[in-house]
């Protein structure tokens, strides 16, 4: 209940009410007026407002017209001679309000927009009275905003939906919704709204579903119902709107910078680039053969991919091989497709959709079960599996008439198998990256059933296992880890470790060409003290990384830019694994070099600077563009070993994805895919062929399923 107002307050409130009733043919409801007053912090109860409106209507002094057609009254005004008819807006203010009304309707909460309706109406009326020839009205016909993309009609967002959604977002309350996805499936749910994003003609709500940790975005035109609840919305602590957009959720930039080189033929495209360059780093050169060469530092994005197609006539775009005399002829595609294997971000929504599809076909998926053994009949055919519940340890038998497809991963989380099957890889590893939960149980079950295991190891080793000084590569005792052993590194991957900076052993000596692939440098370290090595660079780390132009996932360092590199370095410094010093002498001490080793280290750095000045690596043959000076403080140093991503030594398979037995004969009813499938890798992962492992995994998984379903010839 609102408080009682004195006469002076009542007069002021009546004027505020009048300001919110338009001089037009449009009626406003009591709710609209009430919300508008509330947004201006004017304390009036609904009952008091209804009383004021009745008094104003009954007295006949204010030109009020009441809509009596519904249960709830609406009001508008007709012009009188009263001074209250005028909201004092200047012509330029009217113009501003008209533009704001047209272009910002989805950037303002619905209730707030309605509360300002009297101003928009007043502005429209005043501009109308000035006549069509007025410069303010003429201006609206002189400016326009268009998109560089193909024009599309805007998706139809129901006004009531937008009002409810924006109100929940504005008041930080949860929403109860009904939402229909692209496939026509309608879902009822409770969500926490986080942000609204308008992308061209589409409007999206970024939100989080109750009981889920991932953040998703939903197209507002697919909302069927929406209701504001009384529950406070949950906002994830680390959610940031710009970060979400930069993660390419809307096909824009992921925040990573690339040094972009493109050759093309079109003179029109060149003219366009001359007139509207990407940024000040752009260099555009016409070559002797009449083609054009573009070079620019730019944020990577899917829009950039589209630009290539739109402005370079597609196939005429050529990607020159920089430093071709040193590199291979392998090309990395302009566009890459990522299945999103993890359940982060859109991965979870993808998995939910797949589960839904499977269930709609009449099948089911059992979670929280682990493979215990394979079952086979007297003929040796695999007929099913025995699984064990991870909740109460009871066993479950699954019969498989068509066959069993195993995709259980490798064995990077199993120290017993690592030491027996890959002693070299184990000896040089300092950290386990992304698959510590893979214990190799699927491989063991297949071997028990008679399958043939690859005889050669195939670890995927990255040169990013950062550790503290004095720590050796290989396992250390751990009471909490599986098998009582774990690798010593606390950081899964220190990506800047892949960059070809100077690397030395514990004696302070350089021992390899640092420009070699990921696993080559860590295998070279197998012959060095402690099987680890130090990496040294100076304050020019970002500029050097751009010039090095490494490929594959190591490109994250240069593409991520200063913010990414600094974040990785800060994490390592905090962990006591990276050292930042003002002098090389201090750095040597922090890194643990003493006596002769310290003298050798300082001499090695001096020699490395000489080679940089010569632009010729006389000692190890590293390409000149991969050399770097170490002269500018601060100086950085760390110790590195291998970071074990996964293992790819697995069960031998044929071209159909069937497991092979110890005689290399197909095992009936057993198919293998993923990291536990063999016959493809040996000793290392070919890092110059990015995506070959995932591509093979998906291809053979589909082949196996088709075989079991009888969709391919046996």
Secondary structure, 3 states (H helix, E strand, C coil): CCCCCCHHHHHHHHHHHHHCCCCCCCCEEHHHHHHHHHHCCCCCCHHHHHHHHHHHHHHCCCCEEEECCCCCCEEEECCCCCHHHCCCCCHHHHHHHHHHHHHCCCCCCHHHHHHCHHHHHHHHHHHHHHCCCCHHHHHCCCCCCCCCCCCCCCCCCCHHHHHHHHHHHHHCEEEEEEEECCCCCEEEEEEEEEEEEEECCEEEEEEEECCCCCCEEEEHHHEEEEEEEEEECCCCCCCCHHHHHHHHHCCCEEEEEEEEEEEECCHHHHHHHHHCCCCCCCEEEECCCCCEEEEEEEEEEHHHHHHHHHHCCHHHCECCCCCCCCCCCCCCCCCCCCCCCCCCCHHHHHHHHHHHHHHHCCCCCCCCEEEEEEEECCCCCEEEEEEEECCCCCEEEEECCCCEEECCCCCCCCHHHHHHHCHHHHHHEEEECCCCCCCCHHHHHHHHCCECECCCCCEEEEEEEEECCCCCCCEEECCCCHHHEEECCCCCCCHHHHCCCEEECCCCCECCCCCCCHHHHHHHHHHCHHHCEEEEECCCHHHHHHHHCCCHHHHHHHHHHHHHHHHHHHHHHHCCCEEEECCHHHHHHHHCCCHHHHHHHHHHHHHHHHHHHHCCCCCCCCCHHHCCCCCCCCEEEEEEEEEEEEECCCECECCCCEEEECCCCEEEEEEECHHHECCCCCCCCCCCCCCHHHHHHHHHHHHHHHHHHCCCCC
